[in-house]
């Protein structure tokens, strides 16, 4: 889809609030420092030679009432994708905002149906765009994707290039472990359907999104979806994707940089600087099972080549992050308030 199809308008007072908050962030805030670090990396790698090409299709899933989030995405990071689609189950918002209506089984428009929504969306990508793109990145409408860093990472990382040369399926994201499933009724239900060794299992969390190459998308759509959890109407699509790949001996790729800092972040820049309890639990698990350096917290845990941040709940958050990463766009954007 062409991003120009989206109807994007902002009221002047909203522009003013965004620009004022950026000015405040630039005066020594932790978030400002973090985003400045990433911005400098984007600039320094902008003209670096690419060892391997490969166009990226970015797809988001969204809901009725979230059209403003999608418009913010269309005006910011989606412009940098080679292809972009916002999938919705609501026919009513399609004409005005450029979303694509993709029906699915289960309860349309419900958070609990994300698994079925994403199954239908991935099948749509496979059927319509498979031959045109090397990579497919999937996330929700509260994620900021740093497409320049993603492109540079996918095109130049030695480990990725080696796997591509072997025609291996690649499933890339930030590792998570479902500690909340290790006991109780949910674990029993998943044990009955999954046969997963939970203490060893990990998956790419859906908050920051996950990146699939063509081979991985083909495995999902052609081998997994027809028979695996096809009638389950629940929300944890990232967990189910990870479980299904695990059963096919496809584990999430280690996406950290060469110093062990994360690229795919399940929280916003502000939250990473003051880690919430869930992030602290995940860090402890990573340190004990995967020998992560648990001392890497806050700014030290964030790679300059970061790919994605989650938990950007409002359109204003999306614009604020974008304009700090790409400060050359700030002057024109803030001029709208004049």
Secondary structure as GFF3:
##gff-version 3
##sequence-region A 1 338
A	DSSP	three_ten_helix	3	5	.	.	.	ID=ss1
A	DSSP	alpha_helix	12	25	.	.	.	ID=ss2
A	DSSP	alpha_helix	30	44	.	.	.	ID=ss3
A	DSSP	beta_strand	56	61	.	.	.	ID=ss4
A	DSSP	alpha_helix	67	75	.	.	.	ID=ss5
A	DSSP	three_ten_helix	77	80	.	.	.	ID=ss6
A	DSSP	beta_strand	83	88	.	.	.	ID=ss7
A	DSSP	three_ten_helix	91	93	.	.	.	ID=ss8
A	DSSP	alpha_helix	94	97	.	.	.	ID=ss9
A	DSSP	beta_strand	100	101	.	.	.	ID=ss10
A	DSSP	three_ten_helix	111	113	.	.	.	ID=ss11
A	DSSP	alpha_helix	114	129	.	.	.	ID=ss12
A	DSSP	three_ten_helix	130	132	.	.	.	ID=ss13
A	DSSP	beta_strand	135	140	.	.	.	ID=ss14
A	DSSP	beta_strand	144	145	.	.	.	ID=ss15
A	DSSP	alpha_helix	147	156	.	.	.	ID=ss16
A	DSSP	alpha_helix	158	165	.	.	.	ID=ss17
A	DSSP	beta_strand	171	173	.	.	.	ID=ss18
A	DSSP	beta_strand	175	176	.	.	.	ID=ss19
A	DSSP	three_ten_helix	179	181	.	.	.	ID=ss20
A	DSSP	alpha_helix	184	194	.	.	.	ID=ss21
A	DSSP	beta_strand	203	204	.	.	.	ID=ss22
A	DSSP	beta_strand	210	213	.	.	.	ID=ss23
A	DSSP	alpha_helix	214	218	.	.	.	ID=ss24
A	DSSP	pi_helix	219	224	.	.	.	ID=ss25
A	DSSP	alpha_helix	237	247	.	.	.	ID=ss26
A	DSSP	beta_strand	253	254	.	.	.	ID=ss27
A	DSSP	alpha_helix	269	273	.	.	.	ID=ss28
A	DSSP	alpha_helix	277	289	.	.	.	ID=ss29
A	DSSP	three_ten_helix	298	301	.	.	.	ID=ss30
A	DSSP	beta_strand	308	309	.	.	.	ID=ss31
A	DSSP	alpha_helix	315	325	.	.	.	ID=ss32
A	DSSP	three_ten_helix	327	329	.	.	.	ID=ss33
A	DSSP	alpha_helix	330	334	.	.	.	ID=ss34
A	DSSP	three_ten_helix	335	337	.	.	.	ID=ss35
###
